[in-house]
């Protein structure tokens, strides 16, 4: 092979490699990388009263889940699926942090929320907005809909809310919009991509 052909072959190989590297990850959930319509951070107290932001979890993929402890179906189902996903991730689970933001802070006291989330997984952290205004702001930032649906008494009500979560990568960049109740496999698949150090970001 002549020198010219060798160089041409090398350039062709490099071009193929570059194209492969530029491909977006094959996520199962909706890839919203670079979308400016959603919040890029949050500042909320956890169940111990400590204010949490994304910076606290740098180096981990972060799942930001919105729900409440009295939810009859979707919330516990999704949290259980995430718990199973964490088990399937094995040692990689240490690189994932699940955060649950309550949309019902009136009933979800700090002790109740803390106990609830850790019943699914000891690593889960509950976030409880300190005021209605703070809840409204984070919901607005992440385009989360929520409203109270009255029941038979003042304390007997449900919270209708957007059944979805957001996932940030290890650098704190928003990457995924995930629907609740999707099953375990999509969680495992996408979280593996986000916590893989060899991943080339899109």
Number of C-alpha atoms within 10 A of each C-alpha: 6 7 8 9 10 11 12 12 12 12 12 12 12 12 12 12 11 11 10 11 14 12 11 12 15 11 16 14 17 13 17 16 16 12 12 9 10 17 15 15 17 16 15 20 18 21 20 13 12 11 15 17 14 18 13 10 16 16 15 23 28 27 23 20 23 26 24 26 21 16 15 11 9 15 21 20 16 22 22 18 21 23 21 18 20 24 14 15 18 9 9 15 20 13 20 25 21 22 21 25 25 21 28 23 19 13 14 19 15 18 11 13 24 22 16 19 22 13 14 16 17 11 17 20 22 29 29 28 24 14 11 12 10 14 20 16 15 19 20 13 15 18 14 18 15 18 12 12 10 12 10 7 7 7 10 10 14 16 18 15 16 16 18 19 21 21 26 25 22 20 15 20 16 24 23 22 19 22 15 20 18 15 16 17 15 15 21 20 16 17 25 18 18 26 20 12 9 8 12 14 14 11
